[in-house]
């Protein structure tokens, strides 16, 4: 299972793929808000895209799904690259899409060890209360994401037990210490180009391995025991439903992600924590698969929030 080079693993944590032109995000269902930032917190972007249920009424309250983006993306990218707006219209749930930096400034849903970013604190302390107060959340919430956002979904759910009733990851980087300490060298080498985590986030992987482990979903599975879990990934081999021969790197990336998912599932199984999986075999690290993952997971997430 460790046949990949560590460079492959490093690349696999990034959802850096070409985006289609931005789709319309028309009000009243779709809008963008700027969440007030607690004094002292440092985040470069406080935009959150919000998708309201069809027929939304302020006199009612709703569950909320926080949907996270990958390292090459922004708060807009889920609506740019999938049918999220149309597909979600069948479900009575608010969907909030916060930012967490991109490319060389990808934030990894973390309070950085160098003090220059506090993404986790911003999302947990500012974004969630603001969204649920402003749009009338009912206190039932779920979290999901792709690639880096899949990491963020499982990390937030594991490190804040009980905050989310359900969590889903699509091709998520759910074992950030897979291959350590060699993988840390590859992460640093590829950071500027692909947004892999650099030393500024959790510290050097050799000298600060314990801090990496403290932020690693695979090491934190005990915090997920009361959360409905949905896991999806391909294995990076050709022959998938949405193969794109012009994107050979997509196989390379997904294969590394698959190794992380195997490690994560092993930890969940050893801890006796149930999970619902969609490991579909052949497939690339690309948006058509994540749209399929969303179609598979969203109905189950909404049911878990009922």
ChimeraX commands (.cxc) that place a marker at each C-alpha (Angstrom):
marker #1 position 0.00,0.00,0.00 radius 0.5
marker #1 position 3.00,2.30,0.29 radius 0.5
marker #1 position 4.10,1.96,-3.31 radius 0.5
marker #1 position 3.75,5.69,-3.97 radius 0.5
marker #1 position 6.66,8.06,-3.67 radius 0.5
marker #1 position 6.32,10.57,-0.87 radius 0.5
marker #1 position 6.13,13.29,-3.50 radius 0.5
marker #1 position 2.97,11.61,-4.75 radius 0.5
marker #1 position 1.52,11.67,-1.24 radius 0.5
marker #1 position 2.37,15.36,-0.93 radius 0.5
marker #1 position 0.68,16.19,-4.21 radius 0.5
marker #1 position -2.33,14.12,-3.29 radius 0.5
marker #1 position -3.49,16.47,-0.56 radius 0.5
marker #1 position -4.24,19.22,-3.05 radius 0.5
marker #1 position -7.42,19.78,-5.05 radius 0.5
marker #1 position -5.69,21.96,-7.66 radius 0.5
marker #1 position -7.56,21.47,-10.89 radius 0.5
marker #1 position -8.82,23.86,-13.57 radius 0.5
marker #1 position -12.10,25.55,-12.69 radius 0.5
marker #1 position -14.93,26.27,-15.07 radius 0.5
marker #1 position -16.33,29.76,-15.30 radius 0.5
marker #1 position -18.19,30.88,-12.19 radius 0.5
marker #1 position -21.82,29.82,-12.27 radius 0.5
marker #1 position -24.55,32.25,-11.31 radius 0.5
marker #1 position -25.20,32.52,-7.61 radius 0.5
marker #1 position -28.45,34.49,-7.67 radius 0.5
marker #1 position -30.29,35.76,-4.62 radius 0.5
marker #1 position -32.39,35.05,-2.74 radius 0.5
marker #1 position -31.16,31.44,-2.53 radius 0.5
marker #1 position -27.46,32.15,-3.00 radius 0.5
marker #1 position -25.53,35.05,-1.52 radius 0.5
marker #1 position -22.14,35.97,-0.11 radius 0.5
marker #1 position -21.59,37.48,3.33 radius 0.5
marker #1 position -18.56,38.89,5.11 radius 0.5
marker #1 position -18.36,37.43,8.61 radius 0.5
marker #1 position -17.07,39.84,11.28 radius 0.5
marker #1 position -13.67,38.67,12.55 radius 0.5
marker #1 position -12.99,38.59,16.28 radius 0.5
marker #1 position -10.41,41.20,17.18 radius 0.5
marker #1 position -6.94,39.67,17.20 radius 0.5
marker #1 position -7.71,36.82,14.80 radius 0.5
marker #1 position -5.78,36.87,11.55 radius 0.5
marker #1 position -7.51,35.60,8.42 radius 0.5
marker #1 position -6.99,37.03,4.93 radius 0.5
marker #1 position -10.54,36.36,3.70 radius 0.5
marker #1 position -13.77,36.43,5.69 radius 0.5
marker #1 position -16.16,35.74,2.81 radius 0.5
marker #1 position -18.67,32.93,3.16 radius 0.5
marker #1 position -21.00,31.84,0.38 radius 0.5
marker #1 position -24.42,30.82,1.69 radius 0.5
marker #1 position -27.01,28.70,-0.09 radius 0.5
marker #1 position -30.48,28.88,1.44 radius 0.5
marker #1 position -33.16,26.19,1.09 radius 0.5
marker #1 position -35.76,26.68,-1.61 radius 0.5
marker #1 position -38.67,28.55,-0.05 radius 0.5
marker #1 position -36.50,29.77,2.84 radius 0.5
marker #1 position -38.42,31.68,5.51 radius 0.5
marker #1 position -36.89,33.66,8.34 radius 0.5
marker #1 position -39.69,32.53,10.61 radius 0.5
marker #1 position -38.33,28.96,10.49 radius 0.5
marker #1 position -35.04,27.41,11.56 radius 0.5
marker #1 position -32.85,25.01,9.60 radius 0.5
marker #1 position -29.92,22.63,9.97 radius 0.5
marker #1 position -26.62,23.79,8.48 radius 0.5
marker #1 position -24.01,21.99,6.36 radius 0.5
marker #1 position -20.55,23.57,6.28 radius 0.5
marker #1 position -18.98,22.59,2.95 radius 0.5
marker #1 position -15.21,23.06,2.70 radius 0.5
marker #1 position -12.97,23.60,-0.32 radius 0.5
marker #1 position -9.61,22.21,-1.43 radius 0.5
marker #1 position -6.17,23.81,-1.47 radius 0.5
marker #1 position -6.54,25.23,-4.98 radius 0.5
marker #1 position -10.01,26.61,-4.38 radius 0.5
marker #1 position -12.01,29.38,-2.69 radius 0.5
marker #1 position -15.39,29.78,-1.01 radius 0.5
marker #1 position -16.87,30.08,-4.53 radius 0.5
marker #1 position -15.48,26.93,-6.13 radius 0.5
marker #1 position -18.11,24.39,-5.11 radius 0.5
marker #1 position -20.73,26.48,-6.91 radius 0.5
marker #1 position -18.40,27.03,-9.88 radius 0.5
marker #1 position -17.58,23.39,-10.50 radius 0.5
marker #1 position -20.65,21.38,-9.47 radius 0.5
marker #1 position -24.43,21.46,-9.63 radius 0.5
marker #1 position -24.57,22.16,-5.88 radius 0.5
marker #1 position -27.06,25.00,-6.21 radius 0.5
marker #1 position -29.53,22.99,-8.28 radius 0.5
marker #1 position -29.05,19.68,-6.50 radius 0.5
marker #1 position -29.39,21.13,-2.99 radius 0.5
marker #1 position -32.75,22.72,-3.83 radius 0.5
marker #1 position -34.45,19.44,-2.91 radius 0.5
marker #1 position -33.22,19.61,0.69 radius 0.5
marker #1 position -34.22,21.83,3.58 radius 0.5
marker #1 position -30.72,22.65,4.75 radius 0.5
marker #1 position -28.57,25.80,4.75 radius 0.5
marker #1 position -25.18,25.27,3.12 radius 0.5
marker #1 position -22.31,27.55,4.15 radius 0.5
marker #1 position -19.05,27.65,2.19 radius 0.5
marker #1 position -16.27,29.45,4.10 radius 0.5
marker #1 position -12.83,30.33,2.75 radius 0.5
marker #1 position -9.53,28.89,4.00 radius 0.5
marker #1 position -6.90,30.27,1.62 radius 0.5
marker #1 position -5.60,28.77,-1.60 radius 0.5
marker #1 position -2.44,27.58,-3.35 radius 0.5
marker #1 position 0.70,28.77,-1.53 radius 0.5
marker #1 position -1.54,30.40,1.08 radius 0.5
marker #1 position -3.80,27.39,1.59 radius 0.5
marker #1 position -4.81,27.55,5.24 radius 0.5
marker #1 position -5.45,23.87,6.06 radius 0.5
marker #1 position -8.27,24.83,8.43 radius 0.5
marker #1 position -5.63,25.46,11.06 radius 0.5
marker #1 position -4.42,28.01,13.58 radius 0.5
marker #1 position -0.89,28.28,12.23 radius 0.5
marker #1 position 1.98,27.64,14.59 radius 0.5
marker #1 position 3.71,30.81,13.37 radius 0.5
marker #1 position 0.70,32.91,14.49 radius 0.5
marker #1 position 0.01,34.43,11.07 radius 0.5
marker #1 position -3.35,32.70,10.46 radius 0.5
marker #1 position -6.16,31.46,12.73 radius 0.5
marker #1 position -8.50,29.67,10.36 radius 0.5
marker #1 position -9.79,27.12,12.87 radius 0.5
marker #1 position -10.62,29.75,15.48 radius 0.5
marker #1 position -12.30,31.94,12.86 radius 0.5
marker #1 position -14.48,29.13,11.54 radius 0.5
marker #1 position -15.44,27.70,14.92 radius 0.5
marker #1 position -15.79,30.92,16.92 radius 0.5
marker #1 position -16.95,33.39,14.27 radius 0.5
marker #1 position -18.36,31.70,11.17 radius 0.5
marker #1 position -20.57,29.07,12.79 radius 0.5
marker #1 position -22.25,31.39,15.33 radius 0.5
marker #1 position -22.69,34.16,12.73 radius 0.5
marker #1 position -24.23,31.89,10.08 radius 0.5
marker #1 position -26.59,30.20,12.51 radius 0.5
marker #1 position -27.61,33.46,14.18 radius 0.5
marker #1 position -28.09,35.35,10.92 radius 0.5
marker #1 position -29.88,32.67,8.94 radius 0.5
marker #1 position -31.69,30.90,11.80 radius 0.5
marker #1 position -29.83,27.63,12.22 radius 0.5
marker #1 position -31.51,25.16,14.54 radius 0.5
marker #1 position -28.32,23.91,16.20 radius 0.5
marker #1 position -28.08,20.76,14.09 radius 0.5
marker #1 position -25.03,20.89,11.86 radius 0.5
marker #1 position -22.84,18.78,9.60 radius 0.5
marker #1 position -19.51,19.33,7.86 radius 0.5
marker #1 position -18.07,18.01,4.60 radius 0.5
marker #1 position -15.29,18.80,2.17 radius 0.5
marker #1 position -13.02,17.68,-0.64 radius 0.5
marker #1 position -9.26,17.06,-0.55 radius 0.5
marker #1 position -7.85,19.67,1.89 radius 0.5
marker #1 position -11.48,20.34,2.85 radius 0.5
marker #1 position -11.98,16.64,3.51 radius 0.5
marker #1 position -9.11,16.92,5.95 radius 0.5
marker #1 position -10.76,20.00,7.49 radius 0.5
marker #1 position -14.13,18.28,7.86 radius 0.5
marker #1 position -12.71,15.30,9.72 radius 0.5
marker #1 position -10.30,17.39,11.80 radius 0.5
marker #1 position -13.01,19.82,12.95 radius 0.5
marker #1 position -15.43,17.00,13.74 radius 0.5
marker #1 position -12.80,14.99,15.63 radius 0.5
marker #1 position -11.31,17.89,17.58 radius 0.5
marker #1 position -14.71,19.37,18.51 radius 0.5
marker #1 position -16.68,16.27,19.53 radius 0.5
marker #1 position -20.42,16.74,19.48 radius 0.5
marker #1 position -20.35,19.93,17.40 radius 0.5
marker #1 position -21.31,18.14,14.17 radius 0.5
marker #1 position -23.88,15.35,13.87 radius 0.5
marker #1 position -22.38,14.18,10.57 radius 0.5
marker #1 position -19.08,14.58,8.72 radius 0.5
marker #1 position -18.14,13.63,5.16 radius 0.5
marker #1 position -14.87,13.64,3.26 radius 0.5
marker #1 position -14.44,13.32,-0.49 radius 0.5
marker #1 position -10.90,12.34,-1.51 radius 0.5
marker #1 position -9.81,13.83,1.80 radius 0.5
marker #1 position -6.25,14.17,3.11 radius 0.5
marker #1 position -7.27,12.32,6.27 radius 0.5
marker #1 position -3.80,11.15,7.38 radius 0.5
marker #1 position -1.39,14.09,7.20 radius 0.5
marker #1 position 1.43,12.09,8.84 radius 0.5
marker #1 position 1.26,9.23,6.34 radius 0.5
marker #1 position 4.88,8.57,5.38 radius 0.5
marker #1 position 6.33,10.87,8.05 radius 0.5
marker #1 position 8.95,12.21,8.37 radius 0.5
marker #1 position 9.89,11.92,4.69 radius 0.5
marker #1 position 6.51,13.25,3.59 radius 0.5
marker #1 position 7.21,16.50,5.44 radius 0.5
marker #1 position 10.21,17.12,3.20 radius 0.5
marker #1 position 8.04,16.62,0.12 radius 0.5
marker #1 position 5.32,18.88,1.51 radius 0.5
marker #1 position 7.84,21.69,1.95 radius 0.5
marker #1 position 9.35,21.18,-1.50 radius 0.5
marker #1 position 5.95,21.37,-3.19 radius 0.5
marker #1 position 4.38,24.01,-0.96 radius 0.5
marker #1 position 4.79,27.10,-3.14 radius 0.5
marker #1 position 3.47,25.35,-6.24 radius 0.5
marker #1 position 0.68,23.17,-4.86 radius 0.5
marker #1 position -0.29,24.52,-1.44 radius 0.5
marker #1 position 0.86,21.50,0.53 radius 0.5
marker #1 position 1.32,22.29,4.26 radius 0.5
marker #1 position 4.57,24.10,5.05 radius 0.5
marker #1 position 6.37,24.49,8.36 radius 0.5
marker #1 position 4.38,27.63,9.16 radius 0.5
marker #1 position 1.21,25.59,9.71 radius 0.5
marker #1 position 2.06,22.82,12.20 radius 0.5
marker #1 position 5.84,23.23,12.38 radius 0.5
marker #1 position 8.52,21.06,10.85 radius 0.5
marker #1 position 7.29,17.49,10.60 radius 0.5
marker #1 position 10.50,16.13,12.16 radius 0.5
marker #1 position 10.82,18.50,15.11 radius 0.5
marker #1 position 7.08,19.06,15.64 radius 0.5
marker #1 position 5.66,15.63,14.83 radius 0.5
marker #1 position 3.53,15.65,17.98 radius 0.5
marker #1 position 1.79,18.83,16.78 radius 0.5
marker #1 position 1.09,17.22,13.39 radius 0.5
marker #1 position -0.37,14.23,15.21 radius 0.5
marker #1 position -2.50,16.54,17.36 radius 0.5
marker #1 position -4.07,17.83,14.13 radius 0.5
marker #1 position -4.28,14.51,12.29 radius 0.5
marker #1 position -7.75,12.96,11.84 radius 0.5
marker #1 position -6.25,9.46,11.85 radius 0.5
marker #1 position -4.80,10.09,15.31 radius 0.5
marker #1 position -8.01,11.74,16.53 radius 0.5
marker #1 position -10.60,9.12,15.59 radius 0.5
marker #1 position -11.80,8.76,19.19 radius 0.5
marker #1 position -13.43,12.17,18.82 radius 0.5
marker #1 position -15.59,10.83,15.97 radius 0.5
marker #1 position -17.37,8.06,17.83 radius 0.5
marker #1 position -20.70,9.91,18.02 radius 0.5
marker #1 position -20.59,11.38,14.51 radius 0.5
marker #1 position -22.17,9.88,11.39 radius 0.5
marker #1 position -19.24,9.45,9.01 radius 0.5
marker #1 position -19.27,9.31,5.20 radius 0.5
marker #1 position -16.02,8.56,3.35 radius 0.5
marker #1 position -15.46,8.60,-0.41 radius 0.5
marker #1 position -12.39,8.10,-2.57 radius 0.5
marker #1 position -11.17,6.50,-5.75 radius 0.5
marker #1 position -8.01,4.44,-5.93 radius 0.5
marker #1 position -6.27,6.46,-8.64 radius 0.5
marker #1 position -6.31,3.72,-11.27 radius 0.5
marker #1 position -7.56,4.31,-14.84 radius 0.5
marker #1 position -10.96,3.10,-15.95 radius 0.5
marker #1 position -13.24,5.35,-13.90 radius 0.5
marker #1 position -16.56,6.83,-14.93 radius 0.5
marker #1 position -15.14,10.30,-15.50 radius 0.5
marker #1 position -11.63,9.57,-16.79 radius 0.5
marker #1 position -9.91,12.53,-18.41 radius 0.5
marker #1 position -6.77,11.46,-20.32 radius 0.5
marker #1 position -5.61,15.10,-20.42 radius 0.5
marker #1 position -5.28,15.03,-16.61 radius 0.5
marker #1 position -2.84,12.17,-15.86 radius 0.5
marker #1 position -1.84,13.86,-12.60 radius 0.5
marker #1 position -5.36,13.24,-11.34 radius 0.5
marker #1 position -4.60,9.53,-11.07 radius 0.5
marker #1 position -1.36,10.24,-9.25 radius 0.5
marker #1 position -3.11,12.48,-6.75 radius 0.5
marker #1 position -6.02,10.19,-6.05 radius 0.5
marker #1 position -3.74,7.21,-5.49 radius 0.5
marker #1 position -1.98,9.06,-2.68 radius 0.5
marker #1 position -5.32,10.09,-1.19 radius 0.5
marker #1 position -6.45,6.48,-1.30 radius 0.5
marker #1 position -3.46,5.44,0.84 radius 0.5
marker #1 position -4.46,8.05,3.42 radius 0.5
marker #1 position -8.05,6.78,3.40 radius 0.5
marker #1 position -6.92,3.20,3.92 radius 0.5
marker #1 position -4.92,4.35,6.95 radius 0.5
marker #1 position -7.88,6.37,8.28 radius 0.5
marker #1 position -10.32,3.49,7.85 radius 0.5
marker #1 position -7.92,1.16,9.66 radius 0.5
marker #1 position -7.84,3.55,12.64 radius 0.5
marker #1 position -11.64,3.87,12.67 radius 0.5
marker #1 position -12.08,0.10,12.53 radius 0.5
marker #1 position -9.60,-0.50,15.35 radius 0.5
marker #1 position -11.50,2.07,17.45 radius 0.5
marker #1 position -14.84,0.40,16.68 radius 0.5
marker #1 position -16.24,3.53,15.03 radius 0.5
marker #1 position -18.82,2.90,12.27 radius 0.5
marker #1 position -18.57,4.66,8.93 radius 0.5
marker #1 position -20.38,4.57,5.59 radius 0.5
marker #1 position -18.03,4.34,2.62 radius 0.5
marker #1 position -18.02,4.97,-1.10 radius 0.5
marker #1 position -14.68,3.61,-2.27 radius 0.5
marker #1 position -15.53,3.34,-5.94 radius 0.5
marker #1 position -12.28,1.98,-7.36 radius 0.5
marker #1 position -10.91,3.53,-10.54 radius 0.5
marker #1 position -11.01,7.31,-10.67 radius 0.5
marker #1 position -9.12,10.58,-10.65 radius 0.5
marker #1 position -8.75,13.48,-8.23 radius 0.5
marker #1 position -11.23,15.68,-10.06 radius 0.5
marker #1 position -14.53,17.55,-9.81 radius 0.5
marker #1 position -16.86,15.11,-11.61 radius 0.5
marker #1 position -16.11,12.53,-8.90 radius 0.5
marker #1 position -16.67,15.05,-6.11 radius 0.5
marker #1 position -20.02,15.99,-7.59 radius 0.5
marker #1 position -20.93,12.29,-7.55 radius 0.5
marker #1 position -19.74,12.12,-3.93 radius 0.5
marker #1 position -21.95,15.07,-3.05 radius 0.5
marker #1 position -24.98,13.42,-4.68 radius 0.5
marker #1 position -24.27,10.27,-2.67 radius 0.5
marker #1 position -23.62,11.96,0.67 radius 0.5
marker #1 position -26.01,14.92,0.85 radius 0.5
marker #1 position -29.26,12.93,1.22 radius 0.5
marker #1 position -27.67,10.86,3.99 radius 0.5
marker #1 position -26.29,13.95,5.72 radius 0.5
marker #1 position -29.71,15.62,5.68 radius 0.5
marker #1 position -31.27,12.45,7.10 radius 0.5
marker #1 position -28.67,12.46,9.91 radius 0.5
marker #1 position -29.66,16.06,10.68 radius 0.5
marker #1 position -33.38,15.34,10.88 radius 0.5
marker link #1:1,2 radius 0.2
marker link #1:2,3 radius 0.2
marker link #1:3,4 radius 0.2
marker link #1:4,5 radius 0.2
marker link #1:5,6 radius 0.2
marker link #1:6,7 radius 0.2
marker link #1:7,8 radius 0.2
marker link #1:8,9 radius 0.2
marker link #1:9,10 radius 0.2
marker link #1:10,11 radius 0.2
marker link #1:11,12 radius 0.2
marker link #1:12,13 radius 0.2
marker link #1:13,14 radius 0.2
marker link #1:14,15 radius 0.2
marker link #1:15,16 radius 0.2
marker link #1:16,17 radius 0.2
marker link #1:17,18 radius 0.2
marker link #1:18,19 radius 0.2
marker link #1:19,20 radius 0.2
marker link #1:20,21 radius 0.2
marker link #1:21,22 radius 0.2
marker link #1:22,23 radius 0.2
marker link #1:23,24 radius 0.2
marker link #1:24,25 radius 0.2
marker link #1:25,26 radius 0.2
marker link #1:26,27 radius 0.2
marker link #1:27,28 radius 0.2
marker link #1:28,29 radius 0.2
marker link #1:29,30 radius 0.2
marker link #1:30,31 radius 0.2
marker link #1:31,32 radius 0.2
marker link #1:32,33 radius 0.2
marker link #1:33,34 radius 0.2
marker link #1:34,35 radius 0.2
marker link #1:35,36 radius 0.2
marker link #1:36,37 radius 0.2
marker link #1:37,38 radius 0.2
marker link #1:38,39 radius 0.2
marker link #1:39,40 radius 0.2
marker link #1:40,41 radius 0.2
marker link #1:41,42 radius 0.2
marker link #1:42,43 radius 0.2
marker link #1:43,44 radius 0.2
marker link #1:44,45 radius 0.2
marker link #1:45,46 radius 0.2
marker link #1:46,47 radius 0.2
marker link #1:47,48 radius 0.2
marker link #1:48,49 radius 0.2
marker link #1:49,50 radius 0.2
marker link #1:50,51 radius 0.2
marker link #1:51,52 radius 0.2
marker link #1:52,53 radius 0.2
marker link #1:53,54 radius 0.2
marker link #1:54,55 radius 0.2
marker link #1:55,56 radius 0.2
marker link #1:56,57 radius 0.2
marker link #1:57,58 radius 0.2
marker link #1:58,59 radius 0.2
marker link #1:59,60 radius 0.2
marker link #1:60,61 radius 0.2
marker link #1:61,62 radius 0.2
marker link #1:62,63 radius 0.2
marker link #1:63,64 radius 0.2
marker link #1:64,65 radius 0.2
marker link #1:65,66 radius 0.2
marker link #1:66,67 radius 0.2
marker link #1:67,68 radius 0.2
marker link #1:68,69 radius 0.2
marker link #1:69,70 radius 0.2
marker link #1:70,71 radius 0.2
marker link #1:71,72 radius 0.2
marker link #1:72,73 radius 0.2
marker link #1:73,74 radius 0.2
marker link #1:74,75 radius 0.2
marker link #1:75,76 radius 0.2
marker link #1:76,77 radius 0.2
marker link #1:77,78 radius 0.2
marker link #1:78,79 radius 0.2
marker link #1:79,80 radius 0.2
marker link #1:80,81 radius 0.2
marker link #1:81,82 radius 0.2
marker link #1:82,83 radius 0.2
marker link #1:83,84 radius 0.2
marker link #1:84,85 radius 0.2
marker link #1:85,86 radius 0.2
marker link #1:86,87 radius 0.2
marker link #1:87,88 radius 0.2
marker link #1:88,89 radius 0.2
marker link #1:89,90 radius 0.2
marker link #1:90,91 radius 0.2
marker link #1:91,92 radius 0.2
marker link #1:92,93 radius 0.2
marker link #1:93,94 radius 0.2
marker link #1:94,95 radius 0.2
marker link #1:95,96 radius 0.2
marker link #1:96,97 radius 0.2
marker link #1:97,98 radius 0.2
marker link #1:98,99 radius 0.2
marker link #1:99,100 radius 0.2
marker link #1:100,101 radius 0.2
marker link #1:101,102 radius 0.2
marker link #1:102,103 radius 0.2
marker link #1:103,104 radius 0.2
marker link #1:104,105 radius 0.2
marker link #1:105,106 radius 0.2
marker link #1:106,107 radius 0.2
marker link #1:107,108 radius 0.2
marker link #1:108,109 radius 0.2
marker link #1:109,110 radius 0.2
marker link #1:110,111 radius 0.2
marker link #1:111,112 radius 0.2
marker link #1:112,113 radius 0.2
marker link #1:113,114 radius 0.2
marker link #1:114,115 radius 0.2
marker link #1:115,116 radius 0.2
marker link #1:116,117 radius 0.2
marker link #1:117,118 radius 0.2
marker link #1:118,119 radius 0.2
marker link #1:119,120 radius 0.2
marker link #1:120,121 radius 0.2
marker link #1:121,122 radius 0.2
marker link #1:122,123 radius 0.2
marker link #1:123,124 radius 0.2
marker link #1:124,125 radius 0.2
marker link #1:125,126 radius 0.2
marker link #1:126,127 radius 0.2
marker link #1:127,128 radius 0.2
marker link #1:128,129 radius 0.2
marker link #1:129,130 radius 0.2
marker link #1:130,131 radius 0.2
marker link #1:131,132 radius 0.2
marker link #1:132,133 radius 0.2
marker link #1:133,134 radius 0.2
marker link #1:134,135 radius 0.2
marker link #1:135,136 radius 0.2
marker link #1:136,137 radius 0.2
marker link #1:137,138 radius 0.2
marker link #1:138,139 radius 0.2
marker link #1:139,140 radius 0.2
marker link #1:140,141 radius 0.2
marker link #1:141,142 radius 0.2
marker link #1:142,143 radius 0.2
marker link #1:143,144 radius 0.2
marker link #1:144,145 radius 0.2
marker link #1:145,146 radius 0.2
marker link #1:146,147 radius 0.2
marker link #1:147,148 radius 0.2
marker link #1:148,149 radius 0.2
marker link #1:149,150 radius 0.2
marker link #1:150,151 radius 0.2
marker link #1:151,152 radius 0.2
marker link #1:152,153 radius 0.2
marker link #1:153,154 radius 0.2
marker link #1:154,155 radius 0.2
marker link #1:155,156 radius 0.2
marker link #1:156,157 radius 0.2
marker link #1:157,158 radius 0.2
marker link #1:158,159 radius 0.2
marker link #1:159,160 radius 0.2
marker link #1:160,161 radius 0.2
marker link #1:161,162 radius 0.2
marker link #1:162,163 radius 0.2
marker link #1:163,164 radius 0.2
marker link #1:164,165 radius 0.2
marker link #1:165,166 radius 0.2
marker link #1:166,167 radius 0.2
marker link #1:167,168 radius 0.2
marker link #1:168,169 radius 0.2
marker link #1:169,170 radius 0.2
marker link #1:170,171 radius 0.2
marker link #1:171,172 radius 0.2
marker link #1:172,173 radius 0.2
marker link #1:173,174 radius 0.2
marker link #1:174,175 radius 0.2
marker link #1:175,176 radius 0.2
marker link #1:176,177 radius 0.2
marker link #1:177,178 radius 0.2
marker link #1:178,179 radius 0.2
marker link #1:179,180 radius 0.2
marker link #1:180,181 radius 0.2
marker link #1:181,182 radius 0.2
marker link #1:182,183 radius 0.2
marker link #1:183,184 radius 0.2
marker link #1:184,185 radius 0.2
marker link #1:185,186 radius 0.2
marker link #1:186,187 radius 0.2
marker link #1:187,188 radius 0.2
marker link #1:188,189 radius 0.2
marker link #1:189,190 radius 0.2
marker link #1:190,191 radius 0.2
marker link #1:191,192 radius 0.2
marker link #1:192,193 radius 0.2
marker link #1:193,194 radius 0.2
marker link #1:194,195 radius 0.2
marker link #1:195,196 radius 0.2
marker link #1:196,197 radius 0.2
marker link #1:197,198 radius 0.2
marker link #1:198,199 radius 0.2
marker link #1:199,200 radius 0.2
marker link #1:200,201 radius 0.2
marker link #1:201,202 radius 0.2
marker link #1:202,203 radius 0.2
marker link #1:203,204 radius 0.2
marker link #1:204,205 radius 0.2
marker link #1:205,206 radius 0.2
marker link #1:206,207 radius 0.2
marker link #1:207,208 radius 0.2
marker link #1:208,209 radius 0.2
marker link #1:209,210 radius 0.2
marker link #1:210,211 radius 0.2
marker link #1:211,212 radius 0.2
marker link #1:212,213 radius 0.2
marker link #1:213,214 radius 0.2
marker link #1:214,215 radius 0.2
marker link #1:215,216 radius 0.2
marker link #1:216,217 radius 0.2
marker link #1:217,218 radius 0.2
marker link #1:218,219 radius 0.2
marker link #1:219,220 radius 0.2
marker link #1:220,221 radius 0.2
marker link #1:221,222 radius 0.2
marker link #1:222,223 radius 0.2
marker link #1:223,224 radius 0.2
marker link #1:224,225 radius 0.2
marker link #1:225,226 radius 0.2
marker link #1:226,227 radius 0.2
marker link #1:227,228 radius 0.2
marker link #1:228,229 radius 0.2
marker link #1:229,230 radius 0.2
marker link #1:230,231 radius 0.2
marker link #1:231,232 radius 0.2
marker link #1:232,233 radius 0.2
marker link #1:233,234 radius 0.2
marker link #1:234,235 radius 0.2
marker link #1:235,236 radius 0.2
marker link #1:236,237 radius 0.2
marker link #1:237,238 radius 0.2
marker link #1:238,239 radius 0.2
marker link #1:239,240 radius 0.2
marker link #1:240,241 radius 0.2
marker link #1:241,242 radius 0.2
marker link #1:242,243 radius 0.2
marker link #1:243,244 radius 0.2
marker link #1:244,245 radius 0.2
marker link #1:245,246 radius 0.2
marker link #1:246,247 radius 0.2
marker link #1:247,248 radius 0.2
marker link #1:248,249 radius 0.2
marker link #1:249,250 radius 0.2
marker link #1:250,251 radius 0.2
marker link #1:251,252 radius 0.2
marker link #1:252,253 radius 0.2
marker link #1:253,254 radius 0.2
marker link #1:254,255 radius 0.2
marker link #1:255,256 radius 0.2
marker link #1:256,257 radius 0.2
marker link #1:257,258 radius 0.2
marker link #1:258,259 radius 0.2
marker link #1:259,260 radius 0.2
marker link #1:260,261 radius 0.2
marker link #1:261,262 radius 0.2
marker link #1:262,263 radius 0.2
marker link #1:263,264 radius 0.2
marker link #1:264,265 radius 0.2
marker link #1:265,266 radius 0.2
marker link #1:266,267 radius 0.2
marker link #1:267,268 radius 0.2
marker link #1:268,269 radius 0.2
marker link #1:269,270 radius 0.2
marker link #1:270,271 radius 0.2
marker link #1:271,272 radius 0.2
marker link #1:272,273 radius 0.2
marker link #1:273,274 radius 0.2
marker link #1:274,275 radius 0.2
marker link #1:275,276 radius 0.2
marker link #1:276,277 radius 0.2
marker link #1:277,278 radius 0.2
marker link #1:278,279 radius 0.2
marker link #1:279,280 radius 0.2
marker link #1:280,281 radius 0.2
marker link #1:281,282 radius 0.2
marker link #1:282,283 radius 0.2
marker link #1:283,284 radius 0.2
marker link #1:284,285 radius 0.2
marker link #1:285,286 radius 0.2
marker link #1:286,287 radius 0.2
marker link #1:287,288 radius 0.2
marker link #1:288,289 radius 0.2
marker link #1:289,290 radius 0.2
marker link #1:290,291 radius 0.2
marker link #1:291,292 radius 0.2
marker link #1:292,293 radius 0.2
marker link #1:293,294 radius 0.2
marker link #1:294,295 radius 0.2
marker link #1:295,296 radius 0.2
marker link #1:296,297 radius 0.2
marker link #1:297,298 radius 0.2
marker link #1:298,299 radius 0.2
marker link #1:299,300 radius 0.2
marker link #1:300,301 radius 0.2
marker link #1:301,302 radius 0.2
marker link #1:302,303 radius 0.2
marker link #1:303,304 radius 0.2
marker link #1:304,305 radius 0.2
marker link #1:305,306 radius 0.2
view
